[in-house]
Amino acid sequence: MVDLTYPPAIALYTAEPPYRNVESYSQLLRDLKHNTAFIVCGSEGIPKEISQIEHDASRMVPKQSYLQQFRANKQKHMSPPIDRWEDVEMSMTEVTPQPYNYEYETIRAEINGEEREFYCPKRLKDKQDLSKPAKRLKLDWVYGLNAFSRNPLHVLSTGELVYYVSNIAVVYDKKKDTQRFFTAHTSPICCIALHPDNLQPYIASGQSLEPLVRIWDARSMATYSVVGEGILQGNVTSLQLSSSGLLLIVDSSDKHTLLIWDWQNNELLVRTMISGEIAAVSAIFHPHDPSLVVTYGRQHVHFWKLFSDEENTYRLLRDKESGIFSNEFASPPSNVTAISFSPNGEVITADSEGRLLIWSKNDSDVYSINEEISKDLLRAHSPKPITALFMSADGTLLSSAGNEIRAWDSSAGYNMVKERLIPEAAGPIRSIVTRVQGSMDGAIFVVTAKSCLLEGSLQDKLSFVLHGHHNPVTSIVSSPSELSFFTAGQDSFICKWSADDKKMIWKVHVEFPCSSLAIDPTGRVLSVGTGQGRLIILSTDSGEHLSSFQVSHDHLDSMAFSPDGNRLALACHNASVYVFDVLDDAVVYRRRARKGILDGHEAAVFNLDWSTNSRYIQTESKDFEVIFWDTDQMLSVDPQSIVENEWVKHRCTIGARVIGAWKKLMPDVNVSAANTSNDKKLLITGNSDGSLRLYKYPCSSKKANFDERRPYSESIRAIEFSSNDQYVFTIGGRDCGTLQWVLSDSLEYT
């Protein structure tokens, strides 16, 4: 072991002439395996013997030899007599360096409320085609599902599954492996309900921002009715359709309003405030009596009756004698978490204390706890909170807590008859639904808090149908060598997906939440940036860990390999840019000169692009400042000096070639993401209002036309083209899913 006087080690040479520089581990093993001694150079510098060999022969003359030669020449040429020369006063004129005159025109645009100017490449002076691209963005597939609502999954009578991601409701035919989409919502969907009559194709879906509810046809995807617009004050937390044509809504406003609509006539029948010390988060019609409404939530279950008079005036009144908890038998829970109904009309509640309580109706129509049955259910899952209830057609009640499912026979006093555990990796159970409506075969679907969908029964194993991220997806990158792409999320998972098969290929977990991705030009190595500033290198074939090291102690927000694969640039949240040389098949990384750091930004750096010659990068910060860098010299460069430079991709959202995308935005809307196709013919931008726009590239004119979609309501995070430019992949907002688009000649959206 050698202790360096001036660490760290910056170079390694063989110890004997000609002092060969060791540049990689593979060179050491292959070419220098017989060498037994080496010179390790620290920050004190390289020994003179080595530096002399590395320099040109004309530069190897020691400085003193020049002085000696000067003295020798002085002796040969003696000065003439001093009286031949007179002293003349001289004045020195200060020379001011003149800037290069590149004679480039500029383009001006308003960026984030500030007037900005960009140098225009000469070829942009030519007349541009300002028409819409011939291609259109057509939604092709939705990866993942939202598992955060109370009932995230439903099954149609056709066997199709209904769930949602962001603004989009998905109707998935598992047998045909096809998806259809309802795209009329303008903000994230927060809950969905089906019509109780299997012959009716109606679906109700509520949105969170600018809250409203849409009732639509699952066959045609046509909207039948829109209710609650301008009336609802908060997110829709609960929805239910009745067989009598009523729609029951609970919103999350401060007053927790319960509303009942005649949705076919768009008439509001009842509006009741149900706030106070107890907050209702959900409501449901009794299946045997559509005039009976049950609300539940914090420390309560309440029973309400809907009355109407001859003038069709409706009133909703709470039954003060029903839904009373007994402190002696069962005190009010922190939360009533789920509700179901037995075949004979009993109400079953589950709560945060892990209890199941059976509420029976007496001759006066008062619902009270049936203590005789409930006494054996007080510790049904205790101490775990119960998260889901489902009553099957044969009278078997299924309940879940954590990763366990238990079955209870309602016809035999709710005796437990079966228990099943799902894999802990799938996460806690959120919802249980039957695979076929009305079926008694025991086949079910299970949705978990980690956005997994499992299929099976308590008799057989449960297998995965869908899985993905359960926290926001933060980064996405497309493979340059195959039709696949990679996603990384705050859940610390990295996933590889097949764009053609529309399936997950592999999924690996790393130590820290992920913040960025990059793939080398060969498509064999994936680099993962984390929120703790650590870089992790994985194999794209298997997800196998190859290497990792610490770059910073802050988020690595963006990264990219140079097109020749010899360098990796990383943009960090601390406003620095790090540049590494890539060695040994992209497994070893070495900082470039100046500690591999480029400093100049004053805010976090979010985007970067490499030049096609693998020398220059452009970086963009949170405050929309763009700086150009020479990675050979590790210095910033004058924008005019590289204005004709072409970029491999244009992920930076501002610049002369993409500035036209800023021209037709609404006030307070910014371009939040951008990317260009591999053939350099198309530009796609994502905006802070969740809209997605397709332009022809380059796009420098404010008159450029575009094709637009709005799949999100928050900023689009990233956009990627597939290797053949057939597909486009997008992630946005706090969403856990990924959208795949096909570039189609069709004008249709869905």
N, C-alpha and C positions, 0 to 999 in steps of 0.2 A: 504494500500500500504506500502511495506517495502523497504527502501533504503539500499542496501548492501554496507558495508564498502569497500569490495574488490570484486567488480563484475568481471566477470559474474558469474551467478549461475552455479555450476557444479554438484550439487547433491541435492536430496530432501528426507527427512526422516520423519517418523511419530514422534510426539513430546513426546511420552511416550514409555517406554520399551515394546517390545524388539527393538524399533527403526528400523522399517522395511524400507528398501530402496524402493522408488517409482521409478520404471523403465519405466513405460509407462502410457500414458493417459488412456488407457483401464483398466489397473490395478487400477488406481486411482478411476475410476467410478465404477468398479466391486467389488473389494476387500476392498477398503478403504473408501467407501462412507460415513461411520459413523464417521470417524475421523474428528475432527474440528480444530486441530492444527498440524502444521508441522514445521520442521527445514529446513531452506534453507541454503545451504553451498556455500559460494563463494570461491575465490581463496586463502583465508586464511587457508583453510584446513577443515578437518572433526573433530568435537569435540572428545575429548579423550574418553568420555563415549561410543560413538558409535564405534570408531575404536577398543576399547578393546573388545566389544562384537563381532565384525566381525573377530577378530583374534583367532587363536587356543589358548586353555586354557594354554598350556605350554609356550606361548609367552606373556601372560598377566602379568608376574611378573615385577614390576617396576625395573628400573635399580639400584636404591639404595639398593634394597634387596640383590642383588648379592654382593654389597660392604659390607653390614652388615654381610652376611654369611662368606665372605672371612676373615673379622676381627675376627669373632667368631672362625673360624678354626685356625687362627693364635694363638689365646690364648690357644687352646687345644693342639697344637703341637708346643711347644717351641723350638727354634733353638738350636742346639748343640753348644758347645764352639767354639768361632771364630778361635782358633788356630788349629782346625782340618782342616781348608780349606786354600788352597793357591791360589794366584791370577795368572791366566794363560792368556796370551795375545791371543785373538781370532781374526780371520780374517773372514769376511762375503763374501761368494762367490755369485756374482750376477747371478741369475737364469734367463735365457732367455726362454720365452715361446716357445714351439715347435709347429709348425703348424700340424694340423691333416693330416695324410697321407691317403687320400681316394683312391689313386692309380687309378685315372681315366685317360684314354687316352684323347687326344685332337684332334680336327679337325681344320684345318687351311683353310682359304679362304680369298680372296680379296674382301673387302666391300668398295665400293665407293673410290677405289684407295688405300686403306690401308689394309695391312695384319692383319687379326684378328684370334683369337684362341678361340675355344669353347670346354668346357668339354663334353665328349661323354658319354651318359648313357650306361650302360653295355649291354642292349639289342640291342643297335645299332651296336654292334660288330658282331652280327649274320648277315649272308649273306642276303642282301636285294634284293627284286624283282625290277630290274631296268627297266622293260618293261613298255610300255605305259599302262595307265589304260584301262580296257575293255570298259568303258564308254567314250562317246564323248560329247563335248559341242555343242548343237544344239540351235540356236536362236529360241526362242518360241514366244516372244511378246516384242513390244516396247511401253513403256508408255510415253505419252507426244508428243509434236511436236515442231519444231523450228519455231517460229513466227517472227524472226528478219529480214528475207529477204523481198524483195519487193513483191514477189508472192510466198508465202510459201505453197499454196495448189492448186492442180489441180484435175480435174475430168475426168476420162477416159470415152469413149463411153460405156463401160460396166457398168458404175455407180460406179466403184471403185475409191477411193480417193488416191492421190499420195502426199506424204509429206516426210519429212526427219528428222532424229535425228542423230547427230554426223556423222559418216562415212556411215550411212545406209539409203537407200531410202526405204520407206514403201509403199506397195500397199495394201490398206485396203478395204476389201469387207464388207461394213456395214451390208448388208442383212444377210450374212452368218457368220458375226462376225469372220472373219479370216484375217490374215496378211501374205503377202509374202514379201521377202526382196531381194533387190539388194545390194550386199556387196563387189563390186569390188573396191570401192574407198579406198584410203590409207590415206586420211585426211578429215576433216569435209566438208560435202557438203554445198555449199553456195547459190546455186540457181538451179532451175529446170524449164524446158520448155517442152511442148508437141508439137507433130506434128499437124499442123492446120487441116490436113485431118483426120477425125474421123476413117477412115478405116485403117489408118496407125498406128501401135502400138508403134512408136518410141518415146523415151523420151531422152532428153539431160539433163545431170546433171554435174555441175562444182564443183571442189573442190578447197579449199583455199591454203593449203600448197602444194608445188611442183605442181602449178596450171596446170590443164588440164581439158578437157571435154570428157565425155563418152556418146556415143549414144547407147542405149540398147533397147531391146525388152521387153515391159511390160508383154507379155504373157510367154515367156520362160526365162526371166531375163538374156539372153545372150547379150554380148557386140558386137555391130556391128562395131564400130569405136572409136578410141581414137585420139583426135586432140589437138593441142596446147602444147604438152609436150615439154619442153625445149624452147618454143617460148613465151608463156605467162609469163609476168613479175610480175603480181600481182594477187590478188584475182579476181575471176570471179564475176563481179557485175551484169551482165545482159546476158541473153541467149535468142535466139529465133530461131526456125526452120521455114523455108519457105516451101510453097507447091512445089517450084521448086527445092528442094534438097539443099538449102543453109543453113548455120549456121552462125548466127550473134552473135559476142562476144564483150563485153566491159570488159577490165580488169582495176584494180584499181592502176596500177603503176603510178608513178609521171607524166607520159605523157598521161595517160588515153587513151590507145590504143584501136581502133576499128578494128576488124578483121572479114573478111568474108571468110568462108571455103566452098568448095565442099566436104562435109563430107564423101560422099560415095566413093570418089576417094582420100580422105585425101590430098586435094590440097588447099593450101592457095592462095586465089584469090586477096585479098586486105588487106593491113595493113596500117592504117592511124592514125596519132597522132592527138588527138583532145583536147590537153591540152591548157593551157593559163589562162587568167583571168576567163574563164568559164570552169567548169569541167562537163563533161558528165558522169552520173552515170548509164544511161540506154539507150537502143536503141531498136527499133522495126521496123519490115517491115510493110509497108502499106498493109492491107489485099486485096485491090483492085489492087495494083501495086507492085509486089515483087521487082521491081528495085528501089523503093522509100523507103529510110530509114529515120526514124525520131529519132533524139537523143534529150535527155532532161536532165536537172539537174540544176546546180546553174545558175540562172539568164538567162536561155535561153531555146529555143526550136529551133532546126535546122533541115533543110530538105536537104537530100543528094540524089544524083542520081547515080546509078551504070551503068557505060558504059562499053561496050566491043567492040573489033574490030575483024576483020577477023582472026587474029592470036590468038584469045581467050585471049587477054591481057585485064585485067579489071582495071578500074579506078573508084574511088568514089569521086565525086565532090559535094561541098556544094552549094546550091542555095542561093546566097547572097541577093536575093530580098524577099525570103520567111522567115517567122518566126520573123518578126520585131515587137517589142513592141512599142507602141506609148505613149510617156510621157504625152500627153494630155488626152488620153483615158484610157490606162492601161500601167503603167510603168513596167519595168522588175521586176519580183518578186525575193525574196531571193532564192527561189527554185521552179522549176516546179516539182511537186511531183508525178503526175500520168498522164496517157494519155489513150485515148480511141478513137474509130471511130464510126461515125454514120452510119446508113444503106446506106446513099447516098455518103459516103466517106469523110465527113467532119472530121477534126481532132479536138478533144476536149482535152484541157489541164486543169489540176487542179494545184493549187499552194499553197504555204505556207501562203498566205494572205487570203485564203478562197474563192478565185475566181474560177469561171468556164469561160473559154474563148472558143469560137467556131471559128475555122480557116477554112475559105472557099476558094476554088480554083477558080481563074478567068480563062478567056479564054487563058491566057498565062501560065497556070499551076503554077501561083504564089499563095502561101498560105498566107493569111492575115486575121487579126481579123475581123469577121463579127460583126460590132459594133451594128447593129440593134438588133440582137439576144442577143449578149453578155451583152448589157447594163443592162438587168434585172438579170444577173447572177454574177455581180461584187461583190455582197454580199451574194452569195449562202450559204456559211457557215461562213462568216466573223464574228469575227476575228480568228476563229479556222483554223488551217491548214487542208487542205483536204488530206486524207491519202489513199483513194482508189476510183477507178472508175470501173464501169462495165456496158457494154451495153448489154441488154437482146435481145433475138431474136425478140421480138415484138416492138423494138425501144424505150423501156423505159431505161433511163440512171439512174443508181444508183450511188450515191456519199456518202462518209462518212467523218465525222470529229468528233473526240472524240468518244462518244458513240451513235451518231445519224446517221441515214441513211435517205436520202431523195431521192425521185423518181421524175424524170423529163421526160415529154413526148416530145420526139424529133420531133414527127410529128405535134405538136401544139406549135412550138416556144419555146420549153423547159420550159413549164409551170410546176411548182411543183404540183404534184398530190397526194403525200403521204409522210408521215414522220413517222419514227419509232425509238424509243430509246431502246437500249439493256441495261441489268442491268449494273450499274456502276462497280459492283464487277468483271465483265468479263474483264474490261480494255478497252482502246481505240481500235477501229477497225483498222486492218492492211490490210485486203483483203476481197473481196466479189467475189464469183464465183457461177455460176448456178449449181443447183443440178443435172440436166440432160441436157447434151449438146443439144442446139437447141430447148429446151422446152420453151413454152410460159406460163407455169403455175405459174410463179413467185416464185417458190421454190428456195431458195438459201442456201449456206453455208457461214458463216462469221467466219473469223479468227481474234483473238484479240491479242494485245500486251502482254497479260498475258497468252499466249499459250492456249487459250480456243477455241474450235470449236463449233459453234452453228448452228442449222438447223431450217428452218422455212420459213416464207414469211412476207412481210409487211402487209398482211391482217391478218395473224395469229401470234401467239406468236413465239418467237425464243427460242428453248430449247437447253440445253447443250448436245453435243455428246461426246466430249473429253475435259478433263481439267487436269491440273497438275501444275507443277512449272514453273515460268517464269524467275527465276534466277537460277544460278547453284545449283544443289542438292549437299549438303555437307555431308549428313550422311544417312545411311540406316541400319535397323535392322530387323531381322526376328522374328516372333512370335514363341515361343517354344511350343505352345499349339494348333495352327491351321495353315492352309495354307494361311497365310497372312503376309504382311510385311509393314514397316513404312518408310517413307522418310521425310527428313527435308531439308530446303533450305535457301539460303540467302534472299529469298523473305518473310521470317518469317512465312511460312506455314508449317504445318505438315500434311501429308496425310497417310491414311491407305488404303491398296490395297488388293484385293483378288487375289491370285495367280491362283486359279482354274477358277474363273469367269472372270479374267483379267479386273476388274472394280475397280474404286475408291469407297471405303465404306464411308469414311468421310474425311473432310478437315477442319482444324481449323487454325486460325491466332493467333499468339502471338505477344508480344510487340517488340521483338528484332529479328534480323537475327539469324538463328539457326546454330550451329556448330557441334553438336554431339547428339547421341541417345543411349539409353540403355533400355532394357526391363527386368523386374524381372522374376525369374524362373517360376512363376505361369502364366505369360502372361497377368496379369491383370493391371499392372502399367507400364507406359512409362515415362521415364525421358528424358528431353530435355535440352541440354546444349546450351547456347547462346554465341554470340560473346562479350557480356558485362559481362560474368562471372556469370550470373544468372541461377539457376537450376529451371526448371518448371516440375511439376509432373502432368501427365494427365491419365485419365482412357482410357484403350485400347478399351473398348467397344464403347464409345461415343465421346472420345476426350475431355470430361469434365475436367475442371481445378480442381485439387485436392489441390495442395499447390505449393508454390514457395519460394525461399530464395536466398540470395546473397552468393556465394562461394568465388569469386575473382572479380577482375576488368579487367580480361583478358579472351581471348577465352578459353572455355572448349573444348579441341580438341578431347577428347576420354573419354569414361566412360564404366563401366561394373558392374553389380551386381555379388556378390559372388554366387556360385551355391546353397548355402543354403538360399540365399535371405536375409541374416542378415547384409550384408555390401554393400556399394557402393563406388567404387574407381573412382576418376575423374582425368584425366590428363590434365594439364593446359598449356597454351602457355607461362606462366611465369616460366616454368621449374619445377614447384612444382606438387606434387601429393597429392590429398586430399582424406581422407578416413572417411566415415561416418558409424555409426551404423544405421540400418534401423529398425524403430519401427512402431507399429500400422498399420499393413497391408500396409507397404511401403508408408505411408503418412507423418510420422514424421522422421526427420533425425537429428542425434546428432554426433558431431565431436568426434573422438576417442582421445586418449591421445596425448600429445604434440601438442595440438591444431588441431589434425587431419591432420597434414601436414608432408609429406615426402620430404625432400630436399636432392639433390645430383646430379641432372642433371645440365648441363650447357647450355642446349638448350631446346626449346619447346618440350614437351612430346606429341607424336602423337598416340602411341599405348600402350595398356595394356592387360594383360591376368591374369585370376585367376587360382589358382591351384584347383584340384578337391576336396581337403580337406577344401577349403574356408579360408585358412590361408595365403598363399603366393600370391604375384603378381609379374609379371615381367613387366617392363616398358621400352619403347624404345623412344628415343628422335630423334629430327631432324638430329642430327649428327651421328645417328646409334649407340648410346651408350645404352647398356641394363644394368639395375640394378634390382636386386632381393630384395624383401622386405618381412619382417615378419609383417603382420598387427596386430598380437597379441601384439608384443613388440613395433611396430611402429619404426622399425630399419631396416637398410639394412643388408643383410646376404651374407655370402661367397657363390659364385656360386656352389662350389663343394659340399656344405652341402645339396643342394636340387637338385642335378643334376638328380636324379632318379624321381623327382617329375613330375607328369603328369598335363598338362594344359587342362582346359575345352575346350578352343579354342586356336588357335595359330594365333592371329592377328598380333603379332610382326613379322616383316619381316626377322629377323635374329635369329639364334639359331641353335643348333646341329641338331635338327629334321627337319629343313627347309633349311639348308645351301646349299643343292644341287641345289636349285632354282637359286642360284647366279652364277652357274658355266658356263652356256652357254649363257651369255648375251653379246650384242654388247658393244663396248667401250662407256662410258658415259651413259649407261642405268642402272638403279637401280630397285630393287623390291620396288614398292610403296605401295602395299597392299597384304594381305595374309589372308587366313582363311582355317580351316579344317572342313570336314564333321562331322556330329554328331556321326557317327559310327567310326570315326578316321581312315578311309581307304583312304581318298582322301585329297589332298592339292590343292588349287587353288591360284595362285599368279597373281597379276596385276603389270605391269611394267611401267616405266616412259615413254616408247615409245608407250603406249596404247595397248600393247599386253596382252593377257590373256592366262595363261598356266595351264593345269591340270596334276598333278602328283599323283603317289601313295604316301601315307603317312605311316611312316616317309620318309623324302627325304634328306638324308645326303650325298649322293654320287654325284660326278660331272658327273657320267655316266648315271644318271637317265634320262629316256626318258619321253616325255610329248606330250600332244595334245595342239595345239596352235591356237588361233584366234586373230584377231586384229580389234576390233570394234571401237577403239578410236585412236587418234593421240597424245593425251596428257596423263599425268599420270592417272592411274586408282586410284580412291579415296578409294573405299571400295568394299568388296565382302561379300555376305551372302548366306548361304545355307538355304533352307526351312526346316521346322521341320522334314520332312520325307526324306530329302536329295534328293528329286526328282527334285527340281528346284535350280537354282543359280541366284542371283540378283546382278547386278553390276551398279556402277555409276562412272563417270570419267570426268576429265578435267573440263572445264567450261560449261559442258552440262546441259541442263534442263530436260533431260529425264532419264529413267531408263530402263535397258535391263533385260529381263527375259530369262534364258536359261534352257533347259531341259537336264538332263543327259541321253543321249540316247545311245542305242547299235548301231545305224546307224552311218555310216561314213560321212554322208552328213552334210553340214554346214547350209544351209537354209532350 
